[in-house]
Amino acid sequence: MVQRLERAQSAGAKGIILTLDWSFANGRDWGSPWIPDKVNLKAALKLAPEVIVRPRWLWSFARSGHLPGLTTPNMALPGITAPTFFGAYYEWMQSALPSWEDVAWLRAQWRGPFMVKGVSRVDDAKRVVDLGATALSVSNHGGNNLDGTPAPIRSLPAVVDAVGDQIEVLLDGGVRRGSDVVKALALGARAVMIGRAYLWGLAANGQAGVENVLDVLRAGIDSTLLGLGKRSVLDLCRDDVVAPHDFFRTLGS
């Protein structure tokens, strides 16, 4: 872990994000996509129907002169061949579960901004503050572990009330439109993270795809602010977000 932190710092990384909101499972109720270990004949034949209908995407690989590698270089120790995805996954699954002491140790190794991602409870948020983190993200990893966990947007206000004056609070999960960003900011988040959305854009059209995702979100933010009669996100407050139970109570009165 120290070696990876040193690599990140040498590469110019300003901060790191420690993800706590994902655990390992043998399978999911809703299934998982097929992931090959490498692009061999079997994988090429299986994926051919999807590739043929995307000639521009195929051409981008053809110009490189080699097939894409499916290893995980960041998981390789110096001088050791990079493992495959499932090789790295097996290594992770054999590791002991981390503790709050491990989080504190990792924080001590990093001299810059340090975010802990995956907080949904007030007591955990207070622990993150005590560990000296500079930010936390309210997240349940998209319901990856348990799809019945509370949505981060529902957990956000309590966390903000508990620690929002001591640490920067962000939100992650379910952000697909500009209005989602506005809701999170109105409920006290400093910012949101959009991991899945930008990855879709990147996979579809590279840098231009990511820029398109950001443009869509920005336009959605502007439209929502216009609908609320706000000049800026700095003017937002909790009264701009009506919780479902409050809405129905208002109708009843």
Order of alpha helices (4+ residues) and beta strands (2+ residues): alpha-beta-alpha-alpha-alpha-alpha-beta-alpha-beta-alpha-beta-alpha-beta-alpha-alpha
